[in-house]
Amino acid sequence: MVRAKEVKALDNFFLLIRFDNDEVKMFNCSSLMQDSLFHKLRDKEFFDKVHIDDMGLVCWDESTDINPYELYEQSESIEE
Protein backbone atom coordinates (compact mmCIF):
# COMPACT_ATOMS: atom_id res chain seq x y z
CA MET A 1 0.00 0.00 0.00
CA VAL A 2 1.27 3.43 -0.91
CA ARG A 3 1.81 5.97 1.86
CA ALA A 4 2.35 9.69 1.87
CA LYS A 5 5.75 10.82 3.12
CA GLU A 6 5.60 14.60 2.48
CA VAL A 7 2.74 17.03 2.03
CA LYS A 8 2.52 20.75 1.40
CA ALA A 9 -0.58 22.94 1.36
CA LEU A 10 -0.76 25.14 -1.74
CA ASP A 11 -2.99 28.02 -2.80
CA ASN A 12 -6.58 27.33 -3.83
CA PHE A 13 -6.80 24.31 -1.50
CA PHE A 14 -4.46 22.02 -3.41
CA LEU A 15 -2.07 19.57 -1.76
CA LEU A 16 1.33 18.66 -3.15
CA ILE A 17 2.09 15.12 -1.98
CA ARG A 18 5.20 12.97 -2.25
CA PHE A 19 4.44 9.29 -1.78
CA ASP A 20 6.77 6.58 -0.49
CA ASN A 21 7.36 5.39 -4.07
CA ASP A 22 8.75 8.93 -4.73
CA GLU A 23 5.91 9.91 -7.06
CA VAL A 24 4.76 13.49 -6.62
CA LYS A 25 1.10 14.29 -7.18
CA MET A 26 -1.30 17.17 -6.73
CA PHE A 27 -4.71 16.79 -5.13
CA ASN A 28 -7.52 19.33 -5.31
CA CYS A 29 -9.34 19.36 -1.97
CA SER A 30 -12.19 21.59 -3.11
CA SER A 31 -14.47 18.61 -3.79
CA LEU A 32 -13.90 17.33 -0.24
CA MET A 33 -15.08 20.60 1.22
CA GLN A 34 -18.62 19.88 0.07
CA ASP A 35 -18.70 16.94 2.51
CA SER A 36 -19.62 17.82 6.09
CA LEU A 37 -16.79 15.60 7.36
CA PHE A 38 -14.27 17.97 5.80
CA HIS A 39 -15.96 21.32 6.47
CA LYS A 40 -12.99 22.48 8.60
CA LEU A 41 -10.78 22.47 5.50
CA ARG A 42 -12.57 25.61 4.27
CA ASP A 43 -10.58 27.57 6.86
CA LYS A 44 -7.28 28.35 5.11
CA GLU A 45 -5.39 28.61 8.41
CA PHE A 46 -6.58 25.13 9.37
CA PHE A 47 -5.94 23.78 5.86
CA ASP A 48 -2.33 25.00 5.97
CA LYS A 49 -1.67 22.85 9.09
CA VAL A 50 -1.67 19.65 7.00
CA HIS A 51 0.93 17.05 7.99
CA ILE A 52 1.75 13.33 7.70
CA ASP A 53 1.14 11.12 10.73
CA ASP A 54 3.10 8.01 11.72
CA MET A 55 0.85 5.80 9.57
CA GLY A 56 1.41 7.85 6.42
CA LEU A 57 -2.01 9.49 6.55
CA VAL A 58 -2.48 13.07 5.41
CA CYS A 59 -3.94 14.76 8.51
CA TRP A 60 -5.03 18.05 9.96
CA ASP A 61 -6.21 16.90 13.40
CA GLU A 62 -7.41 13.72 15.12
CA SER A 63 -10.71 13.68 13.24
CA THR A 64 -9.69 15.05 9.84
CA ASP A 65 -7.52 12.82 7.67
CA ILE A 66 -7.45 11.27 4.22
CA ASN A 67 -6.41 7.76 3.27
CA PRO A 68 -3.17 8.00 1.23
CA TYR A 69 -4.34 5.33 -1.23
CA GLU A 70 -7.39 7.39 -2.05
CA LEU A 71 -5.22 10.47 -2.51
CA TYR A 72 -2.82 8.55 -4.72
CA GLU A 73 -5.60 7.27 -6.96
CA GLN A 74 -7.40 10.62 -7.24
CA SER A 75 -4.38 12.90 -7.61
CA GLU A 76 -2.76 14.18 -10.75
CA SER A 77 0.87 13.25 -11.38
CA ILE A 78 3.22 16.15 -11.84
CA GLU A 79 6.81 16.51 -13.00
CA GLU A 80 9.23 18.13 -10.61
Secondary structure, 3 states (H helix, E strand, C coil): CCCEEEEEECHHHEEEEEECCCCEEEEEHHHHHHCHHHHHHHCHHHHCCCEECCCCCEEEECCEEECHHHHHHHCEECCC
